[in-house]
Amino acid sequence: AYTKQAMETYYAGADKCKTDLQWQAWGEDLYMGICLNMLGAGSEFDGNIIGDNVCKGANCADGVTASYHPFKSAESWFQCHDQAVR
């Protein structure tokens, strides 16, 4: 999850990330983490608000998780979304 300030920092510096980083083989999570770090945005990990299907599982219907990861296909993303908004 990102703060509004982090997203504003990203939008202001996205071109720098795209030109200065060798990001093409990275996933979106690695890209955003490294880009925001390079742009000076701080970070803080809170595993309690992330449903990470790789490490601890993602219960999309739990009603408390802020984000779910990774759902790489549109179908799997929409299935999780549909469960989360019920």
VENMOFEN-V922605 format. One line per field, one symbol per residue. phi: phi as a letter, one per 20 degrees, with the letter a starting at -180 (. if undefined). psi: psi as a letter, one per 20 degrees, with the letter a starting at -180 (. if undefined). burial: 1 if it has 16 or more other C-alpha atoms within 10 Angstrom, else 0. Layout:
phi=???
psi=???
burial=???
//
This chain:
phi=.cfgffffffffdgffffeedeegeeffffgfffffffenffbbecffddeefeecncefdfmcfebcbecedfffffffgfffef
psi=qqrghhhhgghhjhhgghhiqmihjqrhggggggghghijprqppniijpnoiggjqonijhjiphqqqqnhqhghghggghhhj.
burial=00000100110001001000001000000011001101101000000001110000011100001001110000000001000100
//
